[in-house]
Amino acid sequence: MFQSAVLFVTTALLRWTDSVAAMQAMQFFYGVVTASDVAYFSYIYSVVDLKRYRKATSYCRSVQLLGYTVGSVLGQLVVSFNLMSYENILVFTLVLTAIALVTSCFLPMPEKSMFFHPNPTTQRDCVYHPSSNHI
């Protein structure tokens, strides 16, 4: 929810402001959006069984990269063929971000925390073994 809200602010600043200070604020907020990806994956891991972490990570990352690719290609085509203005693209992005924000409100709350009160049976052995040949 936080990531969607900050992305909404970032896009709104791009759409309705044009000063250098506003663009600096927009870059700060975009950095917050980018840093929030960690929280997104933490949420995924808190609702997925430990045995399925690898598969969940691959699905989430694949869909995320596919979304970036499709969005970039469609954006480039729309701009190249002059089908939409930059302002309309930003408004469309605001609408999609608002939909994502509302949708995220209906996601289930995690039943466990990865960071607070961890279950000792789910922690992996992180002991360094100098005799092992890890590269």
Secondary structure, 3 states (H helix, E strand, C coil): CHHHHHHHHHHHHHHHCCCHHHHHHHHHHHHHHHHCHHHHHHHHHHHCCHHHHHHHHHHHHHHHHHHHHHHHHHHHHHHHCCCCCHHHHHHHHHHHHHHHHHHHCCCCCCCCCCCCCCCHHHCCCCCCCCCCCCC
